[in-house]
């Protein structure tokens, strides 16, 4: 996965793209470093999106209708605890009752990509 990410980032960088937004749950410092190294980024900002447990579980349930749905839903609580311990985020945004556009705008402002 990291070799593929590096390749994609190099290809876009050759075209002049200077910023990448990567949506991923980073469970450890090692995963963070691998992603950072793959992107060859000079500056990395990590945003953690949060919501209450029932909202997170319902989202996964809606997104994963297959036979592994129960496993994925059960993983939500485990993953949330892993992310709590990892503390990799530079800032956190609640996104339970907000539009994707509002959350994205706030995230990009916190990251310094947009001004108010």
N, C-alpha and C positions, 0 to 999 in steps of 0.2 A: 504494500500500500504506500509506503513512504517513498519508494523509488518512483512509483507512478505520480505521486504528488510532486516530487521534485521535477519530473519531466514536464508536467503540466505547467508548473510555475516558471520553468525556464522558457518554455514556448511562449507564454504570455509576456514574460519580461522582454523577450526579443521583439515583441510587438509594441513595447512601450508601457505596458501595464505596470503600475508601481505599487498597487495595493491589492490585497487578496482578503476576502472574507471566507473563512473556513468554519463551517458548522460541524462541531464534533464535541462529544463528551470526552474530556481529557481526564483520565482516571489516575494518572501518576505524573510525577515530574519527568520521568523517562519518556512517556508519551508526548508530553509538552515539548521536550528537547528534540525529539525525533521530528515532530511537526515543524518546529522552528528551523531546524537544520535543513529539512527538505525544502522549505520555502526560501531559504537563504535570506530571511528577513533581518533587517537591521533593528527594527522596532516591532515588538509583538505586544498586543493588548488582548487580554482574555476577559470576556464578559460571561458571567454565569446568569442564565435565565432561570427564574424560579416561579413556582406556583405551589399551591397546597397539594398535598399528596393525592387527594381524591381527583383533583383536576388533572394531575400528571397521569394517574392511572387511567382515567377516562380517555385522555388523548391517545395513549398507547393502545387502549382497547379499540378505539375507532380506527387507528392507523394499521393495526395488525389483526385482521379478521381470520387468520388461518389457524391451523391446528396447534401452533405454538403460542397462541394468544395468552393463555394463562401464565406461561413461563415469562413472557415479555412483561406482562402486567406485574407479576411478582418481582421482577428485576428492578422495577422503578424504585422501590424503597431501598433496595440494596445499593443501587447506583447512587441514589441521593446521599446515602451515608458515606460512600466512597468519595464523592465530590466534596462533602463536608470536611472530611479528613484531609483531602489533598490540598485544599486552599490554594488553588492555582489562579483564581480570578483576580483581576485588577479592580473590577467593580461588578456589582450584581444588579439585575433589573427584574422586578416582578412583572410577569406577563399573563396573569390569570384572566383578567377581565379587560384586556386592552386589545386594540387592533394590531395586526402584524405591522402595519405602517407606522403606528405610534411607537411601538417597541423598537423597530428598526431605526427610526429617526433618533430616538433617545440614545440608542446604542452608538450610532455613528457620531453623535455630538460628544458623548463621553470619550469616545476613542480619538476625537480630534479630527475626524474626517468631514464633519459639517459644522458650520457655525449657526448660532441661533438666528 
